[in-house]
Amino acid sequence: MIRIRAGAPCRALLPARVRNRAPRGIPRLLRQVERKRARRALTLGLPTVWGAFAITYKLACPLAQQEGMGARIVSSAVFFAVGTGLILHVRRALLRELRQIREVAGAAQNVLLRPLPPRIEGLALAAGRLSASRGASVGGDLYEVAATDHGVRVIMGDVRGHGLAAIATVAAVLGSFREAAHDEAELPHVLRRLERALARHLRERSRAEHPASGAAAPDSPLAEEFVTVLLLEIGQDGELSALNCGHPWPHLLSGHAQPLADGEPLPPLGPFPLPAELPVLHIGKLLPGEVLVLHTDGMEDARDAAGAFFPLRDALADAARVPPVSPQSLIRSVYTELLRHTGKLPADDAALLVLRNDRKRVPRQQSEPGRRARTMS
């Protein structure tokens, strides 16, 4: 057994034969650990040194015992210098810790709502999100795109509320989708998996927030929690199949912005159980060169100082006026218009997901004789 002596060098923790045979990466790692321990010792040691210097000056220096004006000025200057050094040292340490916290938070948020690849199964992708909580990049909006054996499956959702309080619910729904999208052959089964995952999450929250556990009263009762969800499946021929639980319908950009609405959506997940039958809606086709835009209601509900809503459809049409439409450029253009319209961060989270069909050919369907498949240049 190796005993760790306080203050022992990190290299001494390894036996001699291991140190001699260690790969090149291990000495580098040990040096990094030693530097980190040295910085920590410096962080704790400097305030102690400054404090000891101030006390020693006050008790042992003859000048500090004098009552003359010159002696008082010198003593004040000494204590001012010591105090300023302490403040600067504490400020530097706090800024370093804040940077580390931001790095960890950014990494955690990117794991939760991970960046999408630029292309999946012949579809060009881009996504944007704007959190209503300052300092957070993830709030109550969620999205994911998965290439599966059953087609490209897409989820766009919005948890009630916004900011950090909704992140746990986002994690529960997204985690379930990432598994169910590959496991379930039928889109309704994916939706039922999401419903069960949300119900489990709400039950666990209910136990954690019960007064008997000593927790404070929640900001929003669990009875009011819900999640709007739009599930899409894009087939190889561009066919769009959807299940919509209270979410805004997507827009198809093909020279203009056209909402793809087909009937009344189902109620959001959470307050009521899903009906026994979940008919899949076929809402059209995504032909080569065309662009599909999914969004959360924070985009449409954003208002300016006069209370006017953001004209999302007009902003999409303007951004898609000159083909070919770049998903990244469309994201930047729409968010620029949104911030110009509101003049500040919106009151709710706002997410946008753009998919462009870059597949070469889509066979023409007999049901659409006037619509020809186009070929990308």
Steps between C-alpha positions, in 0.01 A plus 500: 500500500629848408460763770458855377694747711366855507710718275676207332587556135256333261780305332579330831155340497619261229741213570848540352455225243174660382660844480785361293266320260224760492384613155576852392148617580524416870788739586313776320187423699701499824651838414152642441382366837806648672440840335139491611601424858756782487234747378266387778774545761574844357133594513481408869850621592500855363214631720672343801829671416332837447305469823811398693689795351229746607485360856879496529522859382236613749652319799874508435577802284590807710355730235156345547510589872554870439212748506640759261333591171786357292487169684124478454529568127762227463289253703191584294696448179625162622155376598351641179757310293433179695123538465526576129720195448251279682208635298681450169606150601145403600362655180746305286412175679126563460537578130701182449233297680226672299674407174527140612132493599401643163709241319339219698151645450558542128622143467201369698255702289659376177469142620132555577414689181797389296601678180357338188724375222492710182354211297295186569386255231513759222338773711688819584431611858531810715348587836489809717378568851454814703446459872293751694726440802810717482818294508329173397502353150248227580153559636162340445534437125622168362585352161684202356547335160580128474577287194334164567411184311146639478596834344627830630306581815473847646365632829424861585352576840435768757479446874265724694697792636858580411849522639685265732188367673392325180833330424423181696180447300688566175755235600227244573322550167814518285655196666189296426483619138864413430429139596146461369573654159726203421311229688143561386393427143181709522484872579204461744709261711772764523246751629370257762857443622535877542174510694617227740839665549337833583258333743792331681687828520199683644444225759862525614474879520180469697674286763802733511284813535255357754490708823587188699844498334572845637512662157374851438177555312553455123468798269239318291275214614560170322134491401575794269809347339476409132719462192399577143657259253521477122627166366599476135617213284661575163498205262744431219252645251466818707160403642429686826312311773412679821350471846429833664426550870409867530807632317516759219497346154817526288545721194602381155717744305472455123509856367269607783424395858209259522376353832456123485188473715276196471218485753489570872801389705478266797513652850846557650668221693445510874154621601299229319580147379539444129198357319488131415543570128784715374451549126816613322446806282659523156560871459675514164842450344842657537633506144866558409597862560204569726542606862300399806500729805390387846468747786367549851228745593758737646576606142142600421416638845794743518373861515646842448456799733158575347376143557514391135586133441808402303400427135676163476341399171609822330852465644524145363372608159754785485786270602400244234442750221822413313565125455685288587421563865785432742371367836773686692432828318127464558558447874718812525258710296189405698666551841636835388149608405361361826742697716447811290124461547509448878797725578599261783494135597152352444284413799497132403755258358510498120638208298525448125587184306562507123529198267578523127455203271829450313405159363536473124172355385152447639263299278188687394183369663185434303297693756700814417519516118578871495794484737825385345805374678789741457869425473751684715782664304 
